[in-house]
Amino acid sequence: MRYKAASQTDESDVIPWTTLDTAALPDGSGDLRLKQRGSEFSIMLGSNELMNSRLSGSEEALATLVCDRLGQRRQPSILIGGLGMGFTLRAALAKLPDDAQVEVAELIPAVVAWARGPMAAVFGGSLDDARVQMRVTDVAAAIAAGQGRHDAILLDVDNGPEGLTVAGNDQLYGAAGLQAAKAALRPGGILAVWSSGPDHGFTRRLRQAGFATEEVTARARRTGGGARHVIWLATRP
């Protein structure tokens, strides 16, 4: 994906946005909107843009940072919480071996339908990879079912530890949720969490839960520009 200099205008910038579909949040608090402008896609909640197909840098970093730390583990098991636009999934598949198992948990069925429908080109066939199991479920339930199973759990849910779309997602980032994630990891396993910004309280909770914690800054654009996002890499002893 290429990005032009700020002084130039991309031809898609002059094309009006079209709303392709909407999807109600499970708790009834609002609707997600899938929008398209040329080859660009956006997922909105109210006036907040949750995802944009041009801004994949930090979501890809969520996967590559973890996979680099896993090294040459045999038959690694990865759980990804939140499908989004598939950037984390695609980056993980590019780094993982052929014997890996990748489970993706997405709460909202329409997001999966969008991935297989209007955004199929963005996903590049990743959902059809033999290593992938796509599940429409709450990632908290997937974590609870994975006792001692996973080498890594990657969470890109809401805007991070301070949930934006579904209030119930806060349970992932509290003390009980972190203990559940820890229990689902194998020794030396990694819990990786994406956030739109820093959260010192969450860093403290990770350490209190017994994780060795590293905080990394990643930029929104592949080219290194754009907003600064935060990724926590928390390793189970």
Secondary structure, DSSP 8 states (H G I E B T S, - for coil): -----TTS--GGGGS--EEEEEEE-TTSS-EEEEEEETTEEEEEETTEEEEETT--HHHHHHHHHHHHHHTT-SS-EEEEE--TTSHHHHHHHHHS-TT-EEEEEES-HHHHHHHHTTTHHHHTTGGG-TTEEEEES-HHHHHHT-TTTEEEEEE--TTSSS-SS-GGGGGGTSHHHHHHHHHHEEEEEEEEEEESS--HHHHHHHHHTT-EEEEEEEESSTTS-S-EEEEEEEE--
